[in-house]
Amino acid sequence: MSETIHRAHNFNAGPAGLPLEVMQQAQAELLDYKGTGMSIMEMSHRSKEFEAMLNETEANLRELLNIPANYKVLFMQGGASLQFSMIPMNLRPAGASADYIVTGAWSKKAIQEAQKLGATRVAADMKASNYSSLPTSLDLDPQAAYLYYCSNETIHGVEFFQEPVPPASVELVCDASSDFMSRPLDITKYAYLYAGAQKNVGPAGVVVGILREDMLERVPANLPVMLDFKVQVENNSLYNTPPCFSIYMVGLVMKWIKKLGGLTAIEARNKAKADLLYQTIDASGGFFKGHAQPEARSRMNVTFRLPTEELEAQFASEAKKLNMIGLKGHRSVGGLRASIYNAVELSDVEALTQFMKEFQKKNG
């Protein structure tokens, strides 16, 4: 069946591509989910069928990440951008400060939201490197409520492969939106980790949050109900109607990752794709120039430039004619970007690197 389906080489940064077999299963179940005569989008979120799907999705996520029992798994709305406000509201006690590592656009947005709601400190800001590198040292407050960082910056293409280490009494909080489920992860290092689904694990509309349960003791009274972690935990993410179809799709992706061999297999697959693309950039003699410093290079978002903006526009235009979609850099920084999340196949990257070599021959 897959041979007859027209699929783009999808390098979009998010919403991003989903595995073909996941899409096909969703298509097959679209009108009739497990013999109910209804789509998952049409049934009550209070039904036993939906609850079973939700619980299975959580169980598979827990298995893949080896999440301990003292962590709660949440499925929330509002995207990662709402988390920028929810985190300080829930996890920064009144009068306390929080430390933020700023390595790109998304951690910068996060600290800007946190500043509106209370005290923050900048543990590091990599602006001087044009967000092309990671900090080698941090200015940390041992009294901070938490240390916040973004594990992978989609716009600038830098990624942490080792967690920053906060002082002993400070909790670690992470926005893992764009590298979540792309490699193994020790969740016990975190008090809270969250990810928008639309990069690696599903469609837009749901955020997966993993919260150590003792952090609930910090949640103040009288928060708006939809922004209260306690309410979300107490109601198993079902206080109101959740993003039903998005959660269902996350569940299918969890099964797909298990089928491929889990996160170790996914990491090997992602590393092979990134290595091929960066090798092509490095072998170009400077025609293609990577934005991120080698030690900070993201496996998820490969950002690069050409000698002129005119060539960059020509590259993206010609690539699109060859069914390679989403290669323009973010509008705020320009350049080019290939997002090679879990669902991108090695064959997609091979097609891109072949085009890059041919483009250089014609225009170098």
C-alpha positions as CSV (number, residue, x, y, z in Angstrom):
1,M,0.0,0.0,0.0
2,S,2.8,2.4,0.9
3,E,4.3,2.2,-2.6
4,T,1.2,3.9,-4.1
5,I,1.0,6.8,-1.6
6,H,2.4,10.2,-2.4
7,R,4.4,11.4,0.6
8,A,6.6,14.4,0.8
9,H,10.1,14.4,2.1
10,N,8.8,16.3,5.1
11,F,11.5,18.5,6.9
12,N,9.0,20.7,8.6
13,A,9.9,21.9,12.1
14,G,6.5,21.4,13.6
15,P,3.8,20.3,13.1
16,A,6.1,17.7,11.6
17,G,5.7,14.4,9.8
18,L,4.2,11.3,11.4
19,P,5.1,7.7,10.7
20,L,3.3,6.4,7.6
21,E,2.0,3.2,9.4
22,V,0.7,5.4,12.2
23,M,-1.2,7.5,9.7
24,Q,-2.5,4.4,8.0
25,Q,-3.8,2.9,11.3
26,A,-5.5,6.2,12.2
27,Q,-7.1,6.2,8.7
28,A,-8.3,2.6,9.1
29,E,-9.8,3.4,12.5
30,L,-11.1,6.9,11.6
31,L,-14.8,5.9,11.2
32,D,-14.9,2.9,13.5
33,Y,-12.6,2.7,16.5
34,K,-12.4,-0.9,17.8
35,G,-15.9,-1.8,16.8
36,T,-17.6,1.1,18.5
37,G,-19.1,2.5,15.3
38,M,-17.5,5.9,16.1
39,S,-14.3,7.7,15.6
40,I,-12.1,8.3,18.7
41,M,-13.0,12.0,18.0
42,E,-16.7,11.3,18.4
43,M,-16.9,9.3,21.6
44,S,-17.1,10.5,25.2
45,H,-13.9,11.1,26.9
46,R,-15.6,9.5,29.9
47,S,-16.2,6.2,28.0
48,K,-14.4,3.0,29.0
49,E,-13.0,2.8,25.4
50,F,-11.4,6.3,25.6
51,E,-10.2,5.7,29.2
52,A,-8.6,2.4,28.1
53,M,-6.8,4.2,25.2
54,L,-5.5,6.9,27.6
55,N,-4.3,4.4,30.1
56,E,-2.5,2.3,27.5
57,T,-0.8,5.4,26.1
58,E,0.4,6.4,29.5
59,A,1.6,2.8,30.2
60,N,3.6,2.6,27.0
61,L,5.1,6.0,27.7
62,R,6.1,4.9,31.2
63,E,7.6,1.7,29.8
64,L,9.6,3.4,27.1
65,L,11.0,6.1,29.4
66,N,11.2,3.9,32.5
67,I,9.2,6.5,34.4
68,P,9.1,5.7,38.2
69,A,5.8,5.4,40.0
70,N,6.3,8.6,41.9
71,Y,6.0,10.6,38.7
72,K,2.6,11.7,37.2
73,V,2.0,11.7,33.5
74,L,-0.2,14.6,32.2
75,F,-1.8,15.3,28.8
76,M,-2.5,19.0,28.6
77,Q,-3.7,21.6,26.2
78,G,-2.2,25.1,25.4
79,G,1.0,24.0,23.8
80,A,4.5,24.5,25.2
81,S,3.9,28.2,25.3
82,L,1.3,27.9,28.0
83,Q,3.7,25.9,30.0
84,F,6.0,28.9,30.1
85,S,3.4,30.5,32.5
86,M,2.2,27.3,34.2
87,I,5.6,26.3,35.4
88,P,6.4,29.5,37.5
89,M,2.7,29.6,38.6
90,N,2.8,26.1,40.0
91,L,6.5,25.4,40.9
92,R,8.0,28.7,42.0
93,P,6.8,29.5,45.5
94,A,5.8,33.1,46.4
95,G,9.0,35.2,47.0
96,A,11.3,32.6,45.4
97,S,13.4,33.1,42.3
98,A,14.0,30.7,39.4
99,D,17.1,30.3,37.2
100,Y,16.9,30.1,33.4
101,I,19.4,29.0,30.8
102,V,18.8,30.9,27.6
103,T,20.2,29.1,24.6
104,G,17.7,30.2,21.9
105,A,14.3,31.6,21.0
106,W,12.2,29.2,23.1
107,S,14.1,29.4,26.4
108,K,14.1,33.2,25.8
109,K,10.3,33.2,25.5
110,A,10.1,31.0,28.6
111,I,12.0,33.4,30.8
112,Q,10.1,36.4,29.4
113,E,6.8,34.8,30.6
114,A,8.3,33.8,34.0
115,Q,9.5,37.4,34.5
116,K,5.9,38.6,34.2
117,L,5.0,36.5,37.2
118,G,7.9,36.8,39.6
119,A,11.6,36.8,40.2
120,T,14.0,35.2,37.7
121,R,17.7,35.0,37.1
122,V,19.7,34.3,34.0
123,A,22.0,31.4,34.7
124,A,23.5,31.8,31.2
125,D,22.6,33.6,28.0
126,M,24.2,32.5,24.7
127,K,23.2,35.6,22.8
128,A,26.8,36.6,22.2
129,S,27.4,33.4,20.1
130,N,24.1,34.1,18.2
131,Y,22.8,31.1,20.0
132,S,25.1,28.7,18.2
133,S,26.7,27.1,21.3
134,L,25.9,25.8,24.8
135,P,27.2,27.3,28.0
136,T,30.4,26.0,29.5
137,S,29.6,27.5,32.9
138,L,26.4,28.5,34.8
139,D,25.7,31.3,37.3
140,L,23.5,29.4,39.7
141,D,21.5,30.4,42.7
142,P,21.5,27.7,45.4
143,Q,18.2,29.0,46.7
144,A,16.4,29.0,43.3
145,A,13.1,27.2,43.1
146,Y,14.2,25.4,39.9
147,L,16.7,25.6,37.0
148,Y,14.9,25.7,33.7
149,Y,16.4,24.8,30.3
150,C,15.3,23.9,26.8
151,S,17.0,20.6,25.7
152,N,16.7,21.4,22.0
153,E,16.2,24.7,20.4
154,T,14.4,24.2,17.1
155,I,15.1,27.6,15.6
156,H,18.9,27.8,16.2
157,G,19.6,24.1,16.1
158,V,21.4,23.5,19.4
159,E,20.8,20.5,21.7
160,F,21.9,19.5,25.1
161,F,23.1,15.8,25.3
162,Q,24.0,16.1,29.0
163,E,21.6,17.7,31.5
164,P,22.8,20.8,33.3
165,V,23.4,20.1,36.9
166,P,21.7,22.4,39.4
167,P,22.8,22.9,43.0
168,A,21.7,20.1,45.3
169,S,18.6,21.8,46.6
170,V,17.5,23.1,43.2
171,E,15.1,21.2,41.0
172,L,15.6,20.7,37.2
173,V,12.8,21.6,34.8
174,C,13.0,21.0,31.0
175,D,11.2,21.9,27.9
176,A,11.9,18.8,25.8
177,S,9.4,19.6,23.1
178,S,11.6,19.0,20.1
179,D,13.8,16.1,21.2
180,F,11.3,14.2,23.4
181,M,11.3,10.4,22.7
182,S,14.2,10.8,20.3
183,R,16.7,9.1,22.6
184,P,16.8,7.5,26.1
185,L,16.3,9.8,29.0
186,D,16.8,9.5,32.8
187,I,13.6,11.1,34.0
188,T,14.7,10.8,37.7
189,K,17.0,13.8,37.0
190,Y,14.0,16.0,36.6
191,A,11.3,17.5,38.8
192,Y,9.3,18.3,35.7
193,L,9.8,17.7,32.0
194,Y,7.3,18.5,29.3
195,A,7.0,18.4,25.5
196,G,4.6,19.6,22.8
197,A,3.7,16.6,20.8
198,Q,3.9,18.0,17.3
199,K,7.6,17.3,16.7
200,N,8.3,13.7,17.6
201,V,5.3,12.0,19.2
202,G,2.1,13.2,17.6
203,P,0.0,16.0,16.1
204,A,-0.4,19.5,17.6
205,G,-2.9,20.0,20.4
206,V,-1.5,18.1,23.3
207,V,1.5,18.6,25.7
208,V,2.9,15.6,27.6
209,G,4.1,16.5,31.1
210,I,6.0,14.3,33.5
211,L,5.9,15.6,37.0
212,R,7.5,14.3,40.2
213,E,4.6,14.0,42.6
214,D,6.2,15.8,45.5
215,M,6.3,19.0,43.4
216,L,2.5,19.2,43.9
217,E,3.2,20.4,47.4
218,R,4.4,23.6,45.9
219,V,1.2,24.4,43.9
220,P,-0.5,27.4,45.5
221,A,-4.2,27.6,46.2
222,N,-6.5,29.5,44.0
223,L,-4.8,29.1,40.7
224,P,-7.1,29.2,37.7
225,V,-8.4,25.7,37.5
226,M,-7.1,24.9,34.0
227,L,-3.6,26.1,34.9
228,D,-3.4,24.0,38.2
229,F,-1.2,21.0,38.1
230,K,-3.0,19.5,41.1
231,V,-6.3,19.6,39.2
232,Q,-4.8,18.0,36.2
233,V,-3.3,15.2,38.3
234,E,-6.4,14.6,40.4
235,N,-8.5,14.3,37.3
236,N,-6.1,12.1,35.3
237,S,-5.9,14.8,32.6
238,L,-9.7,14.6,32.3
239,Y,-10.9,17.7,34.2
240,N,-12.4,19.0,30.9
241,T,-12.6,17.5,27.5
242,P,-9.0,16.7,26.5
243,P,-7.5,16.8,23.0
244,C,-8.9,13.3,22.3
245,F,-7.5,12.7,18.8
246,S,-4.1,14.1,19.6
247,I,-3.7,11.8,22.6
248,Y,-4.8,8.8,20.5
249,M,-2.2,9.6,17.9
250,V,0.5,9.9,20.6
251,G,-0.6,6.4,21.7
252,L,-0.1,5.1,18.2
253,V,3.4,6.6,18.0
254,M,4.3,5.0,21.3
255,K,3.4,1.6,19.9
256,W,5.4,2.4,16.7
257,I,8.5,3.3,18.8
258,K,8.1,0.1,20.8
259,K,7.9,-1.9,17.5
260,L,11.1,-0.3,16.2
261,G,12.9,-1.4,19.4
262,G,12.4,1.5,21.8
263,L,14.4,4.6,22.4
264,T,17.9,3.1,22.0
265,A,16.9,2.0,18.5
266,I,15.3,5.4,17.8
267,E,18.5,7.2,18.9
268,A,20.6,5.1,16.6
269,R,18.3,5.9,13.7
270,N,18.3,9.6,14.5
271,K,22.1,9.7,14.9
272,A,22.6,8.1,11.5
273,K,20.4,10.7,9.8
274,A,22.1,13.6,11.6
275,D,25.6,12.3,10.9
276,L,24.9,12.0,7.2
277,L,23.5,15.5,7.0
278,Y,26.3,17.1,9.0
279,Q,29.0,15.2,7.1
280,T,27.5,16.6,3.8
281,I,27.7,20.1,5.3
282,D,31.2,19.7,6.5
283,A,32.4,18.2,3.2
284,S,31.2,21.1,1.2
285,G,34.2,23.3,1.7
286,G,32.2,26.1,3.3
287,F,29.5,26.2,0.6
288,F,27.1,24.9,3.2
289,K,27.9,26.4,6.7
290,G,26.3,25.0,9.8
291,H,25.0,27.5,12.3
292,A,25.6,25.5,15.5
293,Q,29.0,24.8,16.9
294,P,29.9,21.1,16.4
295,E,29.7,20.2,20.0
296,A,26.2,21.7,20.2
297,R,24.7,20.4,17.0
298,S,21.1,19.3,17.2
299,R,20.2,15.9,15.8
300,M,16.6,17.1,15.4
301,N,17.0,20.5,13.7
302,V,20.0,21.0,11.3
303,T,20.4,24.7,10.6
304,F,22.7,26.0,7.9
305,R,23.5,28.8,5.6
306,L,24.6,29.3,2.0
307,P,26.9,32.0,0.7
308,T,24.0,34.4,-0.2
309,E,20.3,34.7,0.8
310,E,19.5,34.5,-2.9
311,L,21.1,31.1,-3.1
312,E,19.2,30.1,0.0
313,A,15.9,31.1,-1.6
314,Q,16.8,29.2,-4.8
315,F,17.8,26.1,-2.8
316,A,14.5,26.0,-0.9
317,S,12.5,26.6,-4.2
318,E,14.3,23.9,-6.1
319,A,14.0,21.5,-3.2
320,K,10.3,22.0,-3.0
321,K,10.0,21.1,-6.7
322,L,11.6,17.8,-5.8
323,N,9.0,17.3,-3.0
324,M,11.4,18.3,-0.2
325,I,9.2,20.4,2.1
326,G,10.0,22.7,5.0
327,L,13.6,23.6,4.4
328,K,13.4,27.4,4.9
329,G,14.8,28.6,8.2
330,H,12.6,30.2,10.8
331,R,11.4,33.6,9.7
332,S,13.2,35.2,12.7
333,V,16.7,34.0,11.6
334,G,16.5,33.1,8.0
335,G,18.8,30.5,6.4
336,L,17.9,26.9,6.0
337,R,16.8,24.2,8.4
338,A,16.1,20.5,8.0
339,S,14.1,19.1,10.8
340,I,14.8,15.3,11.0
341,Y,12.5,14.1,13.7
342,N,11.7,10.5,14.5
343,A,9.4,9.9,11.6
344,V,11.8,11.2,9.0
345,E,13.4,8.2,7.2
346,L,17.1,7.8,6.4
347,S,16.0,7.7,2.7
348,D,14.6,11.2,3.1
349,V,17.9,12.5,4.4
350,E,19.7,10.6,1.6
351,A,17.5,12.4,-1.0
352,L,18.3,15.7,0.6
353,T,22.1,15.2,0.8
354,Q,22.1,14.1,-2.8
355,F,20.3,17.3,-3.8
356,M,22.7,19.3,-1.7
357,K,25.7,17.9,-3.6
358,E,24.1,18.5,-7.0
359,F,23.1,22.0,-6.0
360,Q,26.6,22.8,-5.0
361,K,28.0,21.5,-8.3
362,K,25.7,23.8,-10.2
363,N,26.1,26.9,-8.0
364,G,29.3,26.5,-6.0
